[in-house]
Amino acid sequence: MKYRQLGNTELQVSEVSFGTWAIGGGWGDADDQEALNGLSRAMDAGVNFFDTADVYGSGHAEELLAKATKGKEDNIHVATKFCRAGDIHDLHTYSEESVRAYCENSLKRLQRERIDLYQIHCPPLAILKDGHVFEVLEKLKTEGKIRHYGVSVETVEEGLFCLNVPGVKALQVIYNLFRQKPTEALFPQAKAAGVGILVRLPLASGLLTGKFNETSTFAADDHRNFNANGEQFNVGETFAGLPFAKGVELARELAWIAEGRGNMAKASMRWILDNPNITCVIPGFKNERQVEDNLGTAQVASFTAAELERLQQFYHDQVKDHIRGPY
């Protein structure tokens, strides 16, 4: 496993890390023992960073991480997120009283005394511009409740704004072969500002595995069913904001990237890690087999300059005009 510095912090995190949305809930059936086996396999392979949130299974993902990392709290770094358990547009959700409660509840579920990276979970730009929540986070940092704080953002505009907030040490961003816009301004400016970049949804909700076709269906409790067109939250969080059928069609045109790289998933994440501005990629998983496959990304051959140009042109010519939602 290779490690990269998280912005200008002291944290060195595994370039392949993992997100825990899927094991918490919202991606169809999940089995706790399979999730724990996956977490154990990841740590055995050198993964030292996991991302979660208080709303993943109403805190269940945090509880699973507590079980998996018990006794390893000094060596395994955990990032969690807050605000979406409340009304994300209400200033009270970001008050000192509310944020302290969110933080304390996460600490209890994680069975930790300190959160390594505490992130605001996709708040509106107006909340970021109000700024009060950052003052609260500074207090929690001073008190030792959190080590660092960051923001999970939906848009480049939000990310660029956060770069001007001195205490922000990391941005969590949707970035994949279908969502290349952040490379233009956000990533280089984040690098210059010493802010780490965590890449979520690297496989566009599974589209970039190449395993779906136009007739694929998803369970009733899978957000890829109930949020396919943004019915419950930002449409960009599902299938990169692409209409499902269009996403399947576009993924089919990218099948060539798997040649010599094992499969499309590994190739897609290799493309992300080839960007020097990225700290780590945080794919989801449900079991040990999926963890094992994602770990293989680190051994995949990098893309050539010609291939990178081809993929960039593909995005500009065939993808970007089909993306829906704030970006």
C-alpha positions in Angstrom: 0.0 0.0 0.0 1.2 3.5 -0.8 0.4 6.5 1.3 -0.2 10.2 0.6 -0.2 13.2 2.9 -3.7 14.6 3.6 -3.1 18.2 2.5 -0.7 20.0 4.8 -1.8 17.9 7.9 0.4 15.4 9.6 -1.8 12.5 8.4 -0.5 10.0 5.9 -3.4 8.0 4.5 -3.6 5.0 2.2 -4.2 6.0 -1.4 -6.8 3.3 -1.6 -9.1 3.9 1.3 -12.8 3.0 1.7 -16.2 4.6 2.2 -18.9 3.0 4.3 -22.2 4.2 2.9 -22.9 0.8 1.4 -22.3 -1.2 4.6 -24.4 1.2 6.6 -27.5 1.0 4.3 -29.0 2.6 1.2 -27.4 0.3 -1.4 -29.7 -2.8 -1.0 -29.1 -5.8 1.2 -26.0 -5.7 3.4 -24.6 -8.3 5.9 -22.7 -7.0 9.0 -20.4 -10.0 9.2 -19.4 -9.6 5.5 -18.9 -5.9 6.1 -16.6 -6.6 9.1 -14.7 -9.2 7.1 -14.2 -6.6 4.4 -13.0 -4.0 6.9 -10.5 -6.5 8.4 -9.2 -7.4 5.0 -8.7 -3.8 4.1 -6.7 -3.1 7.3 -4.6 -6.2 6.8 -3.6 -4.8 3.4 -2.5 -1.5 4.9 -5.6 0.6 4.5 -5.5 3.1 7.4 -8.4 5.5 6.5 -12.2 5.0 6.4 -14.9 7.5 5.6 -18.4 7.3 7.2 -21.3 9.6 8.2 -23.8 9.7 11.0 -26.7 9.1 8.5 -25.2 5.9 7.0 -27.7 3.5 8.3 -28.6 6.0 11.0 -25.2 5.6 12.6 -24.8 1.8 11.9 -21.8 2.3 9.7 -20.0 4.2 12.5 -20.8 1.3 14.9 -19.4 -1.2 12.4 -16.2 0.8 12.2 -16.0 0.9 16.0 -16.1 -2.9 16.1 -13.6 -3.3 13.3 -11.0 -0.8 14.6 -11.2 -1.5 18.3 -7.7 -1.3 19.8 -6.4 0.2 16.6 -7.6 3.8 17.1 -4.2 5.3 17.0 -3.3 3.7 13.7 -6.6 3.6 11.8 -7.9 7.1 10.9 -11.7 7.7 10.7 -13.5 10.5 8.9 -17.1 11.1 9.6 -19.7 13.7 8.5 -22.6 15.6 10.0 -25.6 17.8 9.3 -27.8 15.7 7.1 -29.6 14.2 10.1 -31.2 17.6 10.3 -32.6 20.3 7.9 -29.5 21.2 5.9 -30.9 24.6 5.0 -31.7 25.6 8.7 -29.0 27.5 10.4 -29.9 25.8 13.7 -28.6 22.6 12.3 -25.1 24.2 12.3 -25.4 25.9 15.7 -22.9 25.0 18.4 -25.6 23.1 20.3 -26.5 21.0 17.3 -22.9 20.3 16.0 -21.8 19.4 19.5 -24.6 16.9 19.7 -23.8 15.4 16.3 -20.1 15.1 17.3 -20.7 13.5 20.7 -23.1 11.0 19.2 -20.6 10.1 16.5 -17.9 9.7 19.1 -20.0 7.4 21.1 -20.9 5.2 18.1 -17.3 5.2 17.0 -16.1 4.5 20.6 -13.4 7.1 20.1 -12.2 10.2 22.0 -11.4 12.1 18.9 -12.5 12.2 15.2 -9.6 12.4 12.8 -11.5 14.3 10.2 -14.9 15.8 10.8 -16.7 16.9 7.7 -19.8 19.0 6.9 -21.9 16.7 4.8 -22.8 18.5 1.6 -24.2 21.8 3.0 -25.7 24.5 0.9 -23.3 27.3 -0.2 -25.3 29.8 1.8 -24.4 27.9 5.0 -20.7 27.9 4.1 -20.8 31.6 3.4 -22.5 32.3 6.7 -19.4 30.8 8.3 -20.7 30.2 11.8 -20.3 26.4 11.5 -16.5 26.9 11.0 -16.3 28.7 14.3 -18.0 25.8 16.0 -15.6 23.4 14.4 -12.6 25.4 15.6 -13.9 25.1 19.1 -14.2 21.4 18.9 -10.7 21.2 17.4 -9.3 23.3 20.3 -11.1 21.0 22.8 -9.6 17.9 21.2 -12.9 16.4 20.0 -11.7 16.5 16.4 -8.3 16.5 14.9 -9.1 18.3 11.6 -12.2 19.3 9.7 -13.3 19.5 6.1 -16.3 19.7 3.8 -17.9 17.2 1.5 -19.1 19.4 -1.4 -21.4 19.0 -4.4 -20.0 21.7 -6.6 -16.8 23.3 -7.8 -18.0 26.6 -6.5 -18.5 25.3 -3.0 -15.1 23.7 -3.1 -13.4 26.9 -4.2 -15.1 28.9 -1.5 -13.9 26.4 1.2 -10.3 26.9 0.1 -10.5 30.4 1.5 -11.5 29.1 5.0 -8.2 28.7 6.8 -9.2 25.7 8.9 -10.5 23.5 6.1 -8.0 20.7 5.6 -9.9 18.4 3.2 -12.5 18.4 0.5 -14.6 15.4 -0.4 -15.5 15.5 -4.0 -17.4 13.4 -6.6 -14.8 12.7 -9.2 -14.6 10.0 -11.8 -14.4 9.5 -15.6 -17.9 10.9 -16.0 -17.2 13.9 -13.7 -14.0 15.5 -14.7 -14.8 19.2 -14.1 -12.9 19.5 -10.7 -9.6 19.0 -12.5 -9.8 22.4 -14.3 -9.6 24.7 -11.3 -10.5 23.1 -8.0 -7.8 20.4 -7.7 -4.8 22.6 -8.6 -6.0 25.3 -6.3 -6.6 22.9 -3.5 -3.1 21.5 -3.9 -1.7 25.0 -3.7 -3.7 25.7 -0.6 -2.6 22.5 1.2 -6.0 21.0 1.2 -6.4 17.3 0.7 -8.9 15.7 -1.8 -10.9 12.7 -1.0 -12.7 11.2 -4.0 -16.1 9.7 -3.4 -18.2 7.7 -5.9 -15.2 6.9 -8.0 -17.3 4.3 -9.9 -20.3 6.5 -10.6 -22.6 4.3 -8.4 -21.3 1.2 -10.1 -21.7 2.4 -13.7 -17.9 2.3 -14.2 -17.8 -1.4 -13.3 -19.3 -2.1 -16.7 -21.6 -4.7 -15.1 -25.0 -3.0 -15.8 -27.2 -3.0 -18.8 -30.3 -0.9 -19.7 -32.6 -3.5 -18.0 -30.6 -3.7 -14.7 -32.8 -3.0 -11.6 -32.0 -2.2 -8.0 -33.7 -3.0 -4.6 -36.4 -0.8 -3.2 -34.0 0.3 -0.4 -31.1 1.1 -2.8 -30.7 4.8 -3.6 -29.9 3.8 -7.1 -33.6 3.0 -7.3 -35.2 5.8 -5.2 -32.8 8.6 -6.2 -32.0 7.8 -9.8 -33.4 11.1 -10.9 -32.8 13.1 -7.7 -36.1 12.3 -6.0 -34.6 12.3 -2.5 -31.3 14.3 -2.7 -28.9 15.7 -5.2 -29.2 13.8 -8.5 -25.4 14.1 -8.9 -24.9 11.6 -6.0 -26.4 8.8 -8.1 -24.9 7.6 -11.4 -22.7 10.8 -11.6 -25.9 12.7 -12.4 -26.4 10.8 -15.7 -29.7 9.3 -16.7 -29.2 5.6 -16.0 -29.6 4.3 -19.6 -27.2 7.0 -20.9 -24.7 6.1 -18.2 -24.8 2.4 -19.3 -24.3 3.4 -22.9 -21.3 5.7 -22.1 -19.8 3.0 -19.8 -19.9 0.6 -22.6 -17.9 2.9 -24.7 -15.2 2.9 -22.0 -14.8 -0.8 -21.9 -11.4 -0.5 -23.6 -9.8 0.9 -20.4 -9.9 -2.6 -18.8 -7.5 -4.0 -21.3 -4.3 -4.9 -19.4 -5.8 -3.5 -16.2 -8.0 -6.4 -14.9 -11.4 -4.7 -15.1 -13.1 -1.4 -15.5 -13.4 -0.7 -11.8 -9.6 -1.0 -11.2 -8.9 1.0 -14.4 -11.3 3.8 -13.4 -9.7 4.2 -10.0 -6.2 4.0 -11.4 -7.2 7.0 -13.6 -8.2 8.9 -10.5 -5.0 8.0 -8.6 -2.9 9.1 -11.6 -3.9 12.6 -10.7 -1.2 14.0 -8.4 -3.6 16.4 -6.7 -5.7 13.5 -5.3 -5.1 12.3 -1.7 -7.1 9.1 -1.8 -10.0 7.3 -3.5 -12.8 6.0 -1.2 -14.8 3.3 -3.0 -17.6 1.6 -1.2 -17.9 -2.1 -0.6 -20.2 -4.7 1.0 -17.9 -7.7 1.4 -14.3 -9.0 1.4 -14.4 -9.8 -2.3 -15.2 -6.3 -3.3 -12.5 -4.9 -1.0 -10.0 -7.3 -2.5 -10.9 -6.2 -6.0 -10.6 -2.5 -5.1 -7.2 -3.1 -3.4 -5.9 -4.3 -6.8 -6.2 -0.7 -8.1 -2.8 0.0 -6.6 -1.1 -2.6 -8.9 -2.8 -1.5 -12.1 -0.7 0.2 -14.8 -1.1 3.9 -15.2 -2.6 5.5 -18.3 -0.4 6.8 -21.1 -0.5 10.5 -22.1 -2.4 9.5 -25.3 -5.0 7.5 -23.2 -5.5 10.4 -20.8 -6.1 12.8 -23.7 -8.6 10.3 -25.2 -10.5 10.1 -21.9 -10.6 13.8 -21.5 -11.9 14.3 -25.0 -14.5 11.6 -24.3 -15.8 13.6 -21.3 -16.0 16.9 -23.2 -17.5 15.5 -26.3 -19.9 12.8 -25.0 -20.5 13.1 -21.3 -20.6 16.6 -19.7 -23.7 17.9 -21.5 -25.7 15.0 -20.0 -24.9 15.5 -16.3 -27.7 16.8 -14.2 -27.7 18.5 -10.8 -25.3 21.1 -9.3 -21.8 20.4 -10.4 
